[in-house]
Amino acid sequence: MDKTHYPIMNREIVEMFAKTDRELFVDCTLGMGGHSYHILNNYENTSLIGLEIDRESLQRAKINLSKYENRVKYYNIDYMDVFQKIDFSNQKISAILVDPGISMYQLKNEDRGFSHNINSPLDMRKNQQSEEFKITAYDVINTYSEKQLTDIFLTYGEVKRAAVLSKKIIETRLFNKIDTTFKLKKLIEKILGFPVKGRSHPAARVFQALRIYVNRELEGFEDFIKKIPNYLKKGGKIALLSFHSIEDRMVKKTLNDLSDNGVIRLIKPYPMVPTDVEIKENSASAPAKLRLAEVL
Ligand SMILES: C[S@@+](CC[C@H](N)C(=O)[O-])C[C@H]1O[C@@H](n2cnc3c(N)ncnc32)[C@H](O)[C@@H]1O
């Protein structure tokens, strides 16, 4: 396993799995296979199902997990479709993990357009092969109306001065297409300013909003969470990581509803967060929140 890859809140997730029958782990967001590696390494009788929407990432995960080949089944699918595409009627799940968003591997890729720190074409699709995901960040920035842009920035990024930024984008693209991450970042800096020390760059929220929109990350997310308990064993565990407040609010609300209806028990009433030691080792973990639940 690549030593530079840090699966976020891994210790907490591995410990949670110890409190199940440890038969079947479903990793909805395989990424580089970081969490899965530790599950397979710690529990030798566990079988694992790994889902990943990004074909290139799935190939990397397969390499990283090659040692455990006969215990893993891989699927290049959207995890929101998992219960429709995989038959769990013969084996219920011991624990399920969702660690959404993108990996460092995707963020640092020079062709994908996920990072405002790397100059690349504005794409941002995780699944570049799918007919369903044809719209790129370039299409959004260069063809959407001022109102549509403002809505996206507000809904998925809670971007300050979103309307002013959208207006500037419309004016700029009349003369020059905004076709790279750096062109967009420069525009954002003109409107929203430069980063204050210790704070994230103002472009981060705009990029987050575009990524969520392009990949329809939150469409059907609550419905997906609601379905999970039906496929887990009694005592099975649900681990949901989130990286921004919009995602965490959805997770919190849906888990609370399931708990109020007596379907699950919240393992802790509040989210767990990375320790200072973890944040020091991996600063990208800082915004993470982990919510754990047990099926009743
Ligand atoms: C934060 S990374 C996961 C890292 C992983 N837990 C690890 O330790 O290596 C998120 C991964 O989930 C994938 N992903 C995001 N949304 C997905 C979806 N709807 N279905 C399947 N995979 C998805 C991304 O392509 C990315 O590789």
The ligand as a Gaussian input file, in Angstrom:
#p B3LYP/6-31G(d) Opt

LIG

0 1
 C      -12.247000      10.178000      -0.587000
 S      -11.998000       9.012000      -1.823000
 C      -12.036000       7.487000      -0.971000
 C      -10.707000       7.085000      -0.435000
 C      -10.706000       5.652000       0.102000
 N      -11.572000       5.505000       1.248000
 C       -9.305000       5.243000       0.439000
 O       -8.992000       5.105000       1.633000
 O       -8.504000       5.058000      -0.484000
 C      -13.541000       8.981000      -2.627000
 C      -13.608000       7.975000      -3.778000
 O      -14.977000       7.678000      -3.983000
 C      -15.241000       7.644000      -5.360000
 N      -16.650000       8.006000      -5.511000
 C      -17.218000       9.211000      -5.294000
 N      -18.530000       9.175000      -5.529000
 C      -18.813000       7.887000      -5.870000
 C      -20.010000       7.208000      -6.215000
 N      -21.180000       7.852000      -6.275000
 N      -19.942000       5.890000      -6.476000
 C      -18.772000       5.213000      -6.429000
 N      -17.594000       5.818000      -6.135000
 C      -17.617000       7.127000      -5.861000
 C      -14.306000       8.698000      -5.934000
 O      -14.088000       8.475000      -7.305000
 C      -13.065000       8.509000      -5.076000
 O      -12.170000       7.618000      -5.638000

